[in-house]
Amino acid sequence: MERFANAVRPRLARTAAAVRPRLARLRPRRPEGAVTAALPRITRAVVRPGTWPGAWRFTVVAATAGTVLAAGVVSAAGPWDSTGQRTTEQDRAVALEATRGTDHGGTHGNAGTPPRGSRTPPSAPSVLTGLGGGATTVKSAPVGKALTGTLAPLLKSPAFGGLSASVVDASTGRSVYGDDAEDALTPASTTKIVTAAAALTALGPDHRLTTRTTFEPDTKEVILVGGGDPTLTAREKNPAGSASLRDLAGRTAAALAERGVREVTLSYDTTLYPGGERHPIGVNPNLAALTPLMADEARVNDSASGPADRFADPAAEAARKFGTFLKDHGVEATPPGPSKSTARAGTLATVSSPPLATLVERMLTNSDNDLAEALARHTAIATGERADFAGVSAAVRAQLQKLGVPLKGAAFKDGSGLDRGNRLTAGLLTALFVKSGDPAHPELRPVLTGLPVAGFTGTLTGRYADGAAGVVRAKTGTLTGVNALAGTVVDREGRLLAFAFLATGTTDPTTAQAALDKAATALAACGCR
């Protein structure tokens, strides 16, 4: 999270120098053609270590609880332009316009960098329109009766079977709309919201996933030990800052050279996950085998997200590539085989993933199934549970119980939402959004900042071409017969709302998706007095 603080600190410092330090209004330069958004009045942000190890803290003074929450979200997700849109998202939208996708760690140049010669992208309508308001004006949440009149017709689409819907005032947690909000339904990929909250609670936002090599001096065996990092990359270009298998090979070769070793027996260790390698859905392009050792999510092609053919044995393939990289550094290695690193083996070298906060954002934005299953297993490991599906279920429930969110009817079968046995309520999801914006839980902020932005990033890139593009931030969920949408939106009165719509028994996925999008758009446009 230090990168967020480093990005925000210079802008806030310049603002503080220009106006009174105790009550300053952020006035970033407005891009040409952008819609001006009112931002919260805040004091000079103070970045201090110690909130959690190596992390940051912002002190915010605002007129209302709603603006306190919104300012926290803005600070965590920066840098922002004057419309409230993350500037990196604008740049990425231009760079990916042709593919209508998002690139988190792809091979097509640095993420967030527009193609050479591209024009400055137009800003979307404000992501956080209307926040701040008058310094003495407290804006009330939408009135239930008026909001019901707006939402109910949209959520009675004939494309839906069962429906669980919840809308809450994100600053207070007060329900402003509910339709069977406590009915537990199949959530599809909105399960990843739960996985994110549980992992951040158990591990903290600065936790990293480490891949290492060890050495048995008696047998000259080098063991590549899987650390459960599906973002480990074997690619030459690594714009996303993922841990590099090539770097690990170079460091390992250097450590061997110090020992005078140039020929080794190569093995690999996947014992971090003791359960089976197959998800209940079986072999599927949406997910690699569940192993703690893989490179580039075992993708056969150069894709960075979405469905793709996978190597049948991700660990063996990663070890094979590692042996090739060792040879490039002058170390001859045997063809790799499975083994287990023992207490006798000393560590040669390590590489670590980006912090968990970054991984959670990537998982939510891209709806990354491999990363979701890995983070669920790390949650189990951190809480003393077995790193399998049963352990994941117990660990996730325990972490959510710590947060005090409603769990009646909930069932946790995996981390990704691919298992149809999962059950969540719309009320649970909105409660997690409220917790994620609570100043008492800064570790959960990536649950909000990782949500795809309508029309701009991730699974919402190609949606909301009209209406709420750049306004809705939400996680999608789609299985056959299941459509879900859960996230946040700022309404016309400047109030931050959290919402969750879970629909099952959907007969027409296109119509169902459109109905959910219309409901979220209606929230953005509604004052509903």
C-alpha positions as CSV (number, residue, x, y, z in Angstrom):
1,M,0.0,0.0,0.0
2,E,3.0,2.3,0.2
3,R,2.7,3.0,-3.5
4,F,-0.7,4.5,-2.9
5,A,0.7,6.8,-0.2
6,N,3.7,7.8,-2.4
7,A,1.3,8.6,-5.2
8,V,-1.0,10.8,-3.1
9,R,1.5,12.5,-0.9
10,P,3.0,15.0,-3.4
11,R,-0.4,16.2,-4.6
12,L,-1.6,16.7,-1.1
13,A,1.6,18.5,-0.1
14,R,1.2,21.0,-3.0
15,T,-2.4,21.6,-2.0
16,A,-1.5,22.2,1.6
17,A,1.2,24.8,0.6
18,A,-1.4,26.7,-1.4
19,V,-4.2,27.0,1.1
20,R,-4.8,26.7,4.8
21,P,-3.4,23.4,6.0
22,R,-6.3,22.5,8.4
23,L,-9.1,22.9,5.9
24,A,-8.0,22.4,2.3
25,R,-10.0,21.5,-0.8
26,L,-8.3,19.3,-3.4
27,R,-8.3,21.0,-6.7
28,P,-6.5,18.8,-9.2
29,R,-6.3,20.2,-12.7
30,R,-9.4,19.3,-14.7
31,P,-8.8,17.5,-17.9
32,E,-10.3,19.1,-21.0
33,G,-13.9,18.1,-21.5
34,A,-14.2,16.5,-18.0
35,V,-17.2,16.9,-15.7
36,T,-16.2,18.8,-12.6
37,A,-16.9,16.8,-9.4
38,A,-17.0,18.1,-5.9
39,L,-14.5,16.4,-3.7
40,P,-14.5,16.2,0.1
41,R,-12.9,18.9,2.2
42,I,-10.0,17.3,4.0
43,T,-7.1,18.2,6.1
44,R,-3.5,17.7,5.1
45,A,-3.1,13.9,4.8
46,V,-0.4,12.5,7.2
47,V,1.3,9.4,6.0
48,R,2.8,7.4,8.9
49,P,4.1,3.9,9.2
50,G,2.6,1.7,11.8
51,T,-1.1,1.3,11.1
52,W,0.0,-2.2,10.0
53,P,3.6,-3.2,9.2
54,G,4.9,-1.0,6.4
55,A,1.6,0.5,5.7
56,W,0.0,4.0,5.6
57,R,-2.6,6.1,7.3
58,F,-4.6,9.1,6.3
59,T,-6.2,11.5,8.7
60,V,-9.4,12.9,7.3
61,V,-11.7,15.6,8.6
62,A,-15.0,15.8,6.8
63,A,-18.5,17.3,7.4
64,T,-20.3,13.9,7.4
65,A,-19.7,10.3,8.0
66,G,-20.4,9.7,4.3
67,T,-17.6,12.1,3.2
68,V,-15.2,10.5,5.7
69,L,-15.8,7.1,4.1
70,A,-15.5,8.5,0.6
71,A,-12.3,10.4,1.3
72,G,-10.8,7.1,2.7
73,V,-11.7,5.3,-0.6
74,V,-10.2,8.1,-2.7
75,S,-7.0,8.2,-0.7
76,A,-6.5,4.4,-0.9
77,A,-7.1,4.1,-4.6
78,G,-5.3,7.2,-6.0
79,P,-4.1,8.9,-8.0
80,W,-7.4,10.5,-9.1
81,D,-8.2,13.2,-11.5
82,S,-10.8,15.9,-10.8
83,T,-13.7,13.7,-11.9
84,G,-12.8,11.0,-9.3
85,Q,-11.6,8.6,-12.0
86,R,-8.3,6.9,-11.4
87,T,-5.9,8.4,-13.9
88,T,-4.3,5.0,-14.5
89,E,-7.7,3.6,-15.4
90,Q,-8.2,6.3,-18.0
91,D,-4.8,5.5,-19.6
92,R,-5.5,1.8,-19.5
93,A,-8.9,2.3,-21.1
94,V,-7.2,3.9,-24.1
95,A,-4.5,1.3,-24.3
96,L,-7.0,-1.5,-24.3
97,E,-9.8,0.1,-26.3
98,A,-9.3,-2.3,-29.2
99,T,-9.6,-5.5,-27.0
100,R,-12.2,-4.1,-24.6
101,G,-10.3,-5.8,-21.8
102,T,-8.1,-5.0,-18.9
103,D,-4.4,-5.8,-18.6
104,H,-3.0,-6.7,-15.2
105,G,0.5,-8.0,-15.9
106,G,0.1,-8.7,-19.5
107,T,2.8,-8.7,-22.1
108,H,1.8,-5.7,-24.1
109,G,3.7,-2.9,-22.4
110,N,3.5,-1.3,-19.0
111,A,0.0,-1.5,-17.4
112,G,-1.6,1.9,-17.4
113,T,0.6,3.3,-20.2
114,P,-1.3,4.5,-23.3
115,P,0.1,3.5,-26.7
116,R,2.6,5.9,-28.1
117,G,0.9,8.8,-30.0
118,S,-2.5,8.2,-28.4
119,R,-4.6,11.1,-27.5
120,T,-5.6,12.0,-24.0
121,P,-8.7,10.0,-23.2
122,P,-11.9,11.8,-22.3
123,S,-13.0,11.4,-18.7
124,A,-16.0,9.4,-17.8
125,P,-18.7,10.9,-15.6
126,S,-17.3,11.1,-12.1
127,V,-16.8,7.9,-10.2
128,L,-17.4,9.8,-7.0
129,T,-19.7,12.5,-8.2
130,G,-21.0,14.9,-5.6
131,L,-19.0,13.9,-2.6
132,G,-18.1,16.6,-0.2
133,G,-21.0,19.0,-0.7
134,G,-21.3,21.9,1.6
135,A,-19.3,21.9,4.7
136,T,-22.3,22.1,7.0
137,T,-24.8,20.1,4.9
138,V,-25.5,16.5,6.0
139,K,-27.2,14.6,3.1
140,S,-29.7,12.0,4.1
141,A,-29.8,8.6,2.4
142,P,-32.5,7.8,-0.1
143,V,-36.0,7.2,1.3
144,G,-37.0,3.6,1.2
145,K,-40.5,4.1,-0.3
146,A,-39.2,6.3,-3.1
147,L,-36.2,4.0,-3.8
148,T,-38.6,1.0,-3.9
149,G,-40.6,2.8,-6.5
150,T,-37.5,3.2,-8.7
151,L,-35.9,-0.2,-8.2
152,A,-38.7,-2.7,-7.8
153,P,-40.0,-2.5,-11.4
154,L,-36.4,-3.0,-12.7
155,L,-35.8,-6.0,-10.4
156,K,-39.0,-7.8,-11.4
157,S,-37.5,-8.7,-14.8
158,P,-39.1,-11.9,-16.2
159,A,-35.5,-13.0,-16.8
160,F,-35.0,-13.6,-13.1
161,G,-36.1,-16.6,-11.1
162,G,-35.1,-16.1,-7.5
163,L,-33.7,-12.7,-6.4
164,S,-31.9,-11.4,-3.3
165,A,-31.3,-7.6,-3.3
166,S,-29.9,-5.2,-0.8
167,V,-29.0,-1.5,-0.9
168,V,-27.5,0.2,2.2
169,D,-26.2,3.6,3.1
170,A,-22.5,2.8,3.1
171,S,-21.6,5.4,5.8
172,T,-24.1,4.1,8.3
173,G,-24.9,0.5,7.2
174,R,-28.6,1.4,7.3
175,S,-30.7,-0.5,4.8
176,V,-32.6,1.7,2.3
177,Y,-33.9,-1.1,0.2
178,G,-34.3,-4.9,0.5
179,D,-35.9,-7.6,-1.4
180,D,-35.4,-11.0,0.3
181,A,-32.0,-9.6,1.2
182,E,-31.4,-12.5,3.7
183,D,-32.2,-15.3,1.2
184,A,-29.0,-17.3,0.5
185,L,-28.5,-17.8,-3.3
186,T,-25.7,-19.0,-5.6
187,P,-23.4,-16.0,-5.8
188,A,-21.1,-17.0,-8.7
189,S,-18.0,-14.8,-8.8
190,T,-19.3,-12.3,-6.2
191,T,-17.9,-15.0,-3.9
192,K,-14.5,-13.3,-4.6
193,I,-15.7,-10.3,-2.4
194,V,-15.9,-12.7,0.5
195,T,-12.5,-14.3,-0.4
196,A,-10.9,-10.9,-0.5
197,A,-12.3,-9.8,2.9
198,A,-11.3,-13.1,4.5
199,A,-7.7,-13.1,3.1
200,L,-7.1,-9.4,4.1
201,T,-8.4,-10.1,7.6
202,A,-6.3,-13.2,8.1
203,L,-3.1,-12.0,6.4
204,G,-3.1,-8.2,6.2
205,P,-2.7,-6.1,3.1
206,D,1.2,-6.2,3.1
207,H,1.5,-10.0,3.1
208,R,3.4,-11.5,0.1
209,L,3.5,-14.9,-1.4
210,T,7.1,-16.3,-1.6
211,T,8.6,-18.8,-4.0
212,R,12.0,-20.2,-3.0
213,T,14.7,-22.6,-3.8
214,T,16.5,-24.9,-1.3
215,F,19.7,-26.9,-1.6
216,E,20.6,-30.4,-0.2
217,P,24.4,-30.2,-0.2
218,D,24.9,-34.0,0.3
219,T,23.0,-34.8,-2.9
220,K,23.4,-31.5,-4.7
221,E,19.6,-31.4,-5.1
222,V,18.0,-28.0,-5.8
223,I,14.3,-27.9,-4.9
224,L,11.9,-25.4,-6.3
225,V,9.4,-24.9,-3.5
226,G,6.0,-23.6,-4.5
227,G,4.7,-20.8,-2.3
228,G,1.2,-20.6,-3.7
229,D,1.7,-17.6,-6.0
230,P,-0.2,-18.0,-9.3
231,T,1.1,-14.7,-10.4
232,L,4.7,-16.0,-10.6
233,T,5.8,-15.3,-14.1
234,A,8.3,-17.0,-16.5
235,R,7.8,-14.3,-19.1
236,E,10.7,-12.1,-20.1
237,K,8.7,-8.9,-19.7
238,N,7.1,-8.3,-16.3
239,P,5.3,-5.0,-16.2
240,A,3.0,-5.9,-13.3
241,G,5.9,-6.4,-10.9
242,S,5.1,-10.1,-10.3
243,A,7.7,-12.4,-8.9
244,S,9.9,-13.7,-11.7
245,L,11.0,-17.3,-12.2
246,R,13.8,-15.9,-14.3
247,D,15.0,-13.8,-11.4
248,L,14.8,-16.7,-9.0
249,A,16.9,-18.8,-11.4
250,G,19.5,-16.1,-11.6
251,R,19.7,-15.7,-7.8
252,T,19.8,-19.4,-7.4
253,A,22.7,-19.8,-9.9
254,A,24.6,-17.0,-8.1
255,A,24.2,-18.8,-4.8
256,L,25.3,-22.1,-6.3
257,A,28.4,-20.4,-7.8
258,E,29.4,-19.3,-4.4
259,R,29.4,-22.9,-3.4
260,G,31.3,-24.0,-6.5
261,V,28.3,-26.0,-7.8
262,R,27.6,-26.1,-11.5
263,E,25.6,-29.4,-11.8
264,V,22.5,-30.2,-9.8
265,T,19.6,-32.6,-9.5
266,L,16.4,-30.5,-9.9
267,S,13.2,-31.2,-8.0
268,Y,10.0,-29.4,-7.1
269,D,7.9,-29.3,-4.0
270,T,4.1,-28.8,-4.0
271,T,3.3,-30.0,-0.5
272,L,2.0,-26.6,0.6
273,Y,-1.4,-27.7,-0.7
274,P,-2.1,-31.2,0.7
275,G,-5.5,-31.6,-1.0
276,G,-6.3,-32.7,-4.5
277,E,-5.4,-30.6,-7.5
278,R,-8.8,-30.6,-9.2
279,H,-11.7,-28.2,-8.6
280,P,-15.1,-29.9,-8.6
281,I,-15.8,-28.4,-12.0
282,G,-13.0,-30.5,-13.4
283,V,-10.7,-29.5,-16.2
284,N,-11.8,-26.1,-17.3
285,P,-10.2,-23.2,-19.2
286,N,-11.4,-20.8,-16.4
287,L,-9.0,-22.4,-13.8
288,A,-5.7,-24.2,-13.7
289,A,-5.0,-27.3,-11.5
290,L,-4.9,-26.3,-7.9
291,T,-1.1,-26.5,-7.1
292,P,1.1,-24.1,-5.1
293,L,3.6,-24.0,-8.0
294,M,2.8,-22.6,-11.4
295,A,4.0,-19.8,-13.7
296,D,1.6,-17.4,-15.4
297,E,-1.4,-19.4,-14.1
298,A,-0.2,-22.3,-16.3
299,R,-1.6,-20.5,-19.3
300,V,-0.5,-22.1,-22.6
301,N,-0.8,-18.8,-24.5
302,D,0.3,-15.3,-23.6
303,S,-3.0,-14.1,-22.1
304,A,-3.1,-12.5,-18.7
305,S,-6.8,-13.0,-17.8
306,G,-9.9,-14.8,-18.9
307,P,-10.4,-18.4,-20.1
308,A,-7.3,-20.1,-21.6
309,D,-6.0,-23.6,-22.2
310,R,-3.7,-24.6,-19.3
311,F,-0.8,-27.0,-18.9
312,A,-2.0,-30.3,-17.5
313,D,0.8,-30.3,-14.8
314,P,1.5,-26.7,-13.9
315,A,4.2,-27.5,-11.3
316,A,6.2,-29.8,-13.6
317,E,6.0,-27.2,-16.4
318,A,7.2,-24.4,-14.1
319,A,10.1,-26.5,-12.9
320,R,11.0,-27.4,-16.5
321,K,11.2,-23.7,-17.4
322,F,13.2,-23.0,-14.3
323,G,15.7,-25.7,-15.3
324,T,16.1,-23.9,-18.7
325,F,16.7,-20.6,-16.9
326,L,19.4,-22.2,-14.7
327,K,21.1,-23.5,-17.8
328,D,21.1,-19.9,-19.2
329,H,23.2,-19.0,-16.1
330,G,25.6,-21.9,-16.5
331,V,24.0,-24.4,-14.2
332,E,23.3,-27.9,-15.6
333,A,20.2,-29.5,-14.1
334,T,18.5,-32.9,-14.5
335,P,14.9,-33.1,-15.8
336,P,12.8,-32.1,-12.8
337,G,10.8,-34.5,-10.6
338,P,8.6,-34.1,-7.5
339,S,10.2,-34.1,-4.1
340,K,9.9,-32.4,-0.7
341,S,12.3,-29.9,0.8
342,T,13.5,-31.1,4.2
343,A,14.8,-29.3,7.3
344,R,18.3,-30.2,6.1
345,A,17.9,-28.1,3.0
346,G,19.1,-24.5,3.2
347,T,17.4,-21.7,1.3
348,L,19.3,-20.5,-1.8
349,A,17.1,-17.7,-3.1
350,T,13.5,-16.3,-2.9
351,V,11.2,-14.1,-4.9
352,S,8.0,-12.6,-3.6
353,S,4.7,-11.4,-5.1
354,P,3.3,-7.9,-4.9
355,P,1.5,-7.2,-1.6
356,L,-1.8,-8.9,-0.9
357,A,-3.6,-5.6,-1.4
358,T,-2.5,-5.5,-5.0
359,L,-3.3,-9.2,-5.5
360,V,-6.8,-8.6,-4.1
361,E,-7.4,-5.7,-6.5
362,R,-6.2,-7.8,-9.5
363,M,-8.4,-10.7,-8.4
364,L,-11.5,-8.5,-8.2
365,T,-10.9,-6.5,-11.3
366,N,-10.1,-9.4,-13.5
367,S,-12.3,-11.9,-11.7
368,D,-9.2,-14.1,-11.5
369,N,-10.2,-17.6,-10.5
370,D,-6.7,-18.9,-10.0
371,L,-5.7,-16.1,-7.7
372,A,-9.0,-16.4,-5.8
373,E,-8.4,-20.1,-5.1
374,A,-4.8,-19.4,-4.0
375,L,-5.8,-16.6,-1.6
376,A,-8.5,-18.8,-0.1
377,R,-5.9,-21.5,0.6
378,H,-3.5,-19.0,2.1
379,T,-6.4,-17.9,4.4
380,A,-6.7,-21.5,5.5
381,I,-3.0,-21.8,6.1
382,A,-2.8,-18.6,8.1
383,T,-5.6,-19.7,10.4
384,G,-4.2,-23.2,11.0
385,E,-6.6,-25.0,8.7
386,R,-5.7,-27.5,6.0
387,A,-5.2,-25.9,2.6
388,D,-8.0,-27.7,0.8
389,F,-11.7,-27.0,0.2
390,A,-12.8,-28.0,3.7
391,G,-10.1,-25.9,5.3
392,V,-11.0,-23.0,3.1
393,S,-14.7,-23.2,4.1
394,A,-13.8,-23.2,7.8
395,A,-11.2,-20.4,7.5
396,V,-13.4,-18.1,5.5
397,R,-16.3,-18.5,7.9
398,A,-14.1,-17.8,10.9
399,Q,-12.7,-14.6,9.4
400,L,-16.1,-13.3,8.5
401,Q,-17.3,-14.1,12.0
402,K,-14.5,-11.8,13.3
403,L,-15.9,-9.0,11.2
404,G,-19.4,-9.5,12.6
405,V,-21.2,-9.7,9.3
406,P,-24.5,-11.8,8.9
407,L,-23.7,-15.4,8.0
408,K,-27.1,-17.0,8.2
409,G,-27.6,-19.4,5.3
410,A,-24.0,-18.8,3.9
411,A,-22.0,-21.7,2.5
412,F,-18.4,-21.4,1.3
413,K,-17.3,-24.2,-1.0
414,D,-14.4,-22.5,-2.8
415,G,-12.7,-19.2,-3.2
416,S,-13.6,-18.3,-6.8
417,G,-17.4,-18.9,-7.0
418,L,-17.2,-21.6,-9.6
419,D,-18.7,-24.1,-7.3
420,R,-22.5,-24.0,-7.4
421,G,-22.7,-25.1,-3.8
422,N,-21.7,-21.6,-2.6
423,R,-24.5,-19.7,-0.9
424,L,-24.4,-16.0,0.0
425,T,-27.0,-13.3,0.8
426,A,-27.2,-9.8,-0.7
427,G,-27.2,-8.6,2.9
428,L,-23.8,-10.3,3.6
429,L,-22.2,-8.6,0.6
430,T,-23.4,-5.1,1.4
431,A,-22.3,-5.6,5.0
432,L,-18.8,-6.4,3.7
433,F,-18.7,-3.2,1.7
434,V,-19.7,-1.2,4.7
435,K,-16.9,-2.9,6.8
436,S,-14.5,-2.2,3.9
437,G,-15.2,1.5,4.1
438,D,-15.1,1.6,7.9
439,P,-12.1,3.7,9.2
440,A,-11.7,0.9,11.8
441,H,-10.8,-1.6,9.1
442,P,-8.3,0.1,6.7
443,E,-6.9,-3.3,5.9
444,L,-10.1,-4.0,3.9
445,R,-9.9,-1.0,1.6
446,P,-8.8,-3.1,-1.4
447,V,-12.2,-4.7,-1.4
448,L,-13.5,-1.4,-2.6
449,T,-10.6,-0.1,-4.7
450,G,-10.4,-3.4,-6.6
451,L,-14.0,-3.4,-7.9
452,P,-14.2,-3.0,-11.7
453,V,-15.2,0.5,-12.9
454,A,-18.2,0.5,-15.2
455,G,-17.1,1.1,-18.8
456,F,-13.4,1.3,-17.8
457,T,-11.8,-1.8,-16.2
458,G,-12.0,-5.5,-15.8
459,T,-15.3,-7.4,-16.2
460,L,-17.2,-4.1,-16.6
461,T,-15.1,-2.7,-19.4
462,G,-17.6,-3.5,-22.1
463,R,-20.7,-2.6,-20.1
464,Y,-22.5,0.7,-19.2
465,A,-21.7,2.3,-22.6
466,D,-24.6,4.7,-21.7
467,G,-25.7,6.1,-18.3
468,A,-23.5,5.0,-15.5
469,A,-20.1,4.5,-17.2
470,G,-17.4,5.5,-14.7
471,V,-20.0,5.8,-11.9
472,V,-20.7,2.2,-10.9
473,R,-18.0,0.1,-9.3
474,A,-19.1,-3.5,-9.0
475,K,-18.1,-7.2,-9.0
476,T,-19.9,-9.3,-11.6
477,G,-21.0,-12.9,-11.2
478,T,-22.1,-15.2,-14.0
479,L,-22.8,-18.9,-14.2
480,T,-25.4,-20.7,-16.3
481,G,-28.7,-19.6,-14.7
482,V,-27.0,-17.2,-12.3
483,N,-26.3,-13.5,-12.7
484,A,-25.1,-11.2,-9.9
485,L,-23.8,-7.7,-9.5
486,A,-22.5,-6.2,-6.2
487,G,-20.6,-3.0,-5.5
488,T,-20.9,0.7,-4.8
489,V,-22.4,3.8,-6.4
490,V,-22.7,7.5,-5.5
491,D,-26.3,8.7,-6.1
492,R,-27.4,12.0,-7.4
493,E,-27.5,13.5,-3.9
494,G,-23.9,12.6,-3.3
495,R,-24.5,9.6,-1.0
496,L,-22.3,6.5,-1.2
497,L,-24.5,3.4,-1.5
498,A,-23.5,-0.2,-1.4
499,F,-25.7,-2.7,-3.3
500,A,-25.9,-6.4,-4.1
501,F,-28.3,-8.1,-6.6
502,L,-28.2,-11.9,-6.8
503,A,-30.4,-13.5,-9.4
504,T,-30.8,-17.2,-9.9
505,G,-32.9,-19.3,-12.3
506,T,-32.2,-16.7,-15.0
507,T,-33.5,-17.8,-18.4
508,D,-31.8,-15.2,-20.6
509,P,-28.3,-14.2,-19.4
510,T,-28.2,-11.1,-21.7
511,T,-31.5,-9.8,-20.5
512,A,-30.7,-10.6,-16.9
513,Q,-27.3,-8.8,-17.1
514,A,-29.0,-5.8,-18.8
515,A,-31.6,-5.6,-16.0
516,L,-29.0,-5.6,-13.3
517,D,-27.1,-2.9,-15.1
518,K,-30.3,-0.8,-15.3
519,A,-30.9,-1.2,-11.6
520,A,-27.4,0.0,-10.8
521,T,-27.7,2.9,-13.2
522,A,-31.0,3.8,-11.6
523,L,-29.3,4.0,-8.2
524,A,-26.7,6.4,-9.6
525,A,-29.4,8.7,-11.1
526,C,-31.7,8.5,-8.0
527,G,-32.2,11.2,-5.4
528,C,-35.3,9.3,-4.4
529,R,-36.7,11.7,-1.9
